[in-house]
Amino acid sequence: NLSKPILDISIYARKLAQNVGGLWAPGGMLAYLAASGVFLTWMRRPLGKFTVREQKLEGVFRHVAARIITNSEEIAFYRGNAREADWVEAA
């Protein structure tokens, strides 16, 4: 329900304008919030690409680690440690 937060903001803005004087105080606060929101969105966009890449790499690493855990007896029996080390290094 949006009516309660909108009412609270309008009452707060009105009281702030009465106590501080004029509409520049609520307007300044809204301008600051809008500018900081735009700035943070602009800064966050490149970080999203890094997060996607990090998650893909972590998924590959988890897959390789789970594969080693699942097949550890066979790897030891067939002496496949060099081949599995290559898989881990490639991941």
Rosetta blueprint (number, residue, H / E / L):
1 N L
2 L L
3 S H
4 K H
5 P H
6 I H
7 L H
8 D H
9 I H
10 S H
11 I H
12 Y H
13 A H
14 R H
15 K H
16 L H
17 A H
18 Q H
19 N H
20 V H
21 G H
22 G L
23 L L
24 W H
25 A H
26 P H
27 G H
28 G H
29 M H
30 L H
31 A H
32 Y H
33 L H
34 A H
35 A H
36 S H
37 G H
38 V H
39 F H
40 L H
41 T H
42 W H
43 M H
44 R H
45 R H
46 P H
47 L H
48 G H
49 K H
50 F H
51 T H
52 V H
53 R H
54 E H
55 Q H
56 K H
57 L H
58 E H
59 G H
60 V H
61 F H
62 R H
63 H H
64 V H
65 A H
66 A H
67 R H
68 I H
69 I H
70 T H
71 N L
72 S H
73 E H
74 E H
75 I H
76 A H
77 F H
78 Y L
79 R L
80 G L
81 N H
82 A H
83 R H
84 E H
85 A H
86 D H
87 W H
88 V H
89 E H
90 A H
91 A L
